[in-house]
């Protein structure tokens, strides 16, 4: 098998985990090696002709189910509406104290949404003020929840500028970084991508999307709040919040309670420079499923070759 075919199958297998057929351009973008479009096109045609992958409405998948095609197309249409809203929300979030960068993340950053789905954001804060920024936002979040706007503000991944390099280096985190849609803080995200050049190892066709990033400063209220919380008083409050959330989430973990989506309450990392879901609660499971899916596809290739002989 041509190496390009193996790379194509990795892309198909990964997105098959999400029942998400992919376009030709998306296959090119997510390849783990750089190949010409002609090479990729030739190998895709061969994979389709041998029944290893399927083409449906200019979308490619390992599963020949048109329901997934319809689901994707509906999700793309919904995403068009939500992306406009998300850009406005990002312009609002940058006004919160100590928030320096805002990017759209999650499924919406991959151009997929459904009615009522969360709008996920990736947040970069000032060094040493992550927990204050998160606390202020949390207070606002509960107010937004009361008026039914909970799904507009899903900020479950915070880092500060001292933790720009993502330590978990794998295909999952590489795709999440490559598909981020930065909306606020061009210089912050320029530094973020510079410190995460390792993504190129997994996705050599990835390019940092910094063209449409705005540079809103936040206004006088933000400036006053940051002045008020500067110095030793702010340092003490920051440390208190970090320890508080760490202890709180540890107690929740010990209770072993789960949400309807399978998420275990309390499974967050409360670090000095980072607040994010614990990677082994989702990433590890997904990577294991990815390996299983690749083996499944490889098995179908072996079977097809045996039948051909």
Rosetta blueprint (number, residue, H / E / L):
1 X L
2 X L
3 X H
4 X H
5 X H
6 X H
7 X H
8 X H
9 X H
10 X H
11 X H
12 X H
13 X H
14 X H
15 X H
16 X H
17 X L
18 X L
19 X L
20 X L
21 X L
22 X E
23 X L
24 X H
25 X H
26 X H
27 X H
28 X H
29 X H
30 X H
31 X L
32 X L
33 X L
34 X L
35 X L
36 X L
37 X H
38 X H
39 X H
40 X H
41 X H
42 X H
43 X H
44 X H
45 X H
46 X H
47 X H
48 X H
49 X H
50 X L
51 X L
52 X L
53 X L
54 X E
55 X E
56 X E
57 X L
58 X L
59 X E
60 X E
61 X E
62 X L
63 X L
64 X L
65 X L
66 X H
67 X H
68 X H
69 X H
70 X H
71 X H
72 X H
73 X H
74 X H
75 X H
76 X H
77 X H
78 X H
79 X H
80 X H
81 X H
82 X H
83 X H
84 X H
85 X H
86 X H
87 X H
88 X H
89 X H
90 X H
91 X H
92 X H
93 X H
94 X L
95 X L
96 X L
97 X L
98 X L
99 X E
100 X E
101 X E
102 X E
103 X E
104 X E
105 X L
106 X H
107 X H
108 X H
109 X H
110 X H
111 X L
112 X L
113 X L
114 X L
115 X L
116 X L
117 X L
118 X L
119 X L
120 X E
121 X E
122 X E
123 X E
124 X E
125 X E
126 X L
127 X L
128 X L
129 X L
130 X H
131 X H
132 X H
133 X H
134 X H
135 X H
136 X H
137 X H
138 X H
139 X H
140 X H
141 X H
142 X H
143 X H
144 X H
145 X H
146 X H
147 X L
148 X L
149 X L
150 X H
151 X H
152 X H
153 X L
154 X E
155 X E
156 X E
157 X E
158 X E
159 X E
160 X E
161 X H
162 X H
163 X H
164 X L
165 X L
166 X L
167 X L
168 X L
169 X L
170 X L
171 X H
172 X H
173 X H
174 X H
175 X H
176 X H
177 X H
178 X H
179 X L
180 X L
181 X E
182 X E
183 X E
184 X E
185 X L
186 X H
187 X H
188 X H
189 X H
190 X H
191 X H
192 X H
193 X H
194 X H
195 X H
196 X L
197 X L
198 X L
199 X H
200 X H
201 X H
202 X H
203 X L
204 X L
205 X L
206 X L
207 X L
208 X L
209 X L
210 X L
211 X L
212 X L
213 X L
214 X E
215 X L
216 X L
217 X L
218 X L
219 X L
220 X H
221 X H
222 X H
223 X H
224 X H
225 X H
226 X H
227 X H
228 X H
229 X L
230 X L
231 X H
232 X H
233 X H
234 X H
235 X H
236 X H
237 X H
238 X H
239 X H
240 X H
241 X H
242 X H
243 X H
244 X H
245 X H
246 X H
247 X H
248 X H
249 X H
250 X H
251 X H
252 X H
253 X H
254 X H
255 X H
256 X L
257 X L
258 X E
259 X L
260 X L
261 X L
262 X L
263 X L
264 X E
265 X L
266 X L
267 X L
268 X E
269 X E
270 X E
271 X L
272 X L
273 X L
274 X E
275 X E
276 X E
277 X E
278 X L
279 X H
280 X H
281 X H
282 X L
283 X H
284 X H
285 X H
286 X H
287 X H
288 X H
289 X H
290 X H
291 X H
292 X H
293 X H
294 X H
295 X H
296 X H
297 X H
298 X H
299 X H
300 X H
301 X H
302 X H
303 X H
304 X H
305 X H
306 X H
307 X H
308 X H
309 X L
